[in-house]
């Protein structure tokens, strides 16, 4: 499995922990995020993640910023991206099962680190249900 990850300064601690977790699971990670805490602009890191997802270079993307909103909005500007802002395990499960989300957006300032790692695990291990959800997901794209 291949994952692209991006973060701004608010998400550095979480990104580093997530990268370590993913690598411990033998998952290949492309890191587009900052490794520092100096202020940076989240679109500079969310766009490359979304581009990798859109082009099929990775299986999934993860973006992390303070509220999760800015990175989520940025990722969703890409035609084939379905980024989901998640704040608990249940929402994460539904984002995969019902919406076939391919990017997970995490709000670093509003969730605990162990919760974020649990959500990453849930995101990567939950399958899209298809069925009645298939036609809805197809309608998301404006192409």
Secondary structure as UniProt FT lines:
FT   STRAND          2..7
FT   HELIX           9..11
FT   HELIX           12..24
FT   TURN            25..26
FT   STRAND          28..31
FT   HELIX           43..54
FT   TURN            55..56
FT   STRAND          60..65
FT   HELIX           69..75
FT   TURN            76..77
FT   TURN            79..80
FT   STRAND          83..86
FT   HELIX           89..97
FT   TURN            98..99
FT   STRAND          103..107
FT   TURN            108..110
FT   HELIX           113..125
FT   HELIX           132..140
//
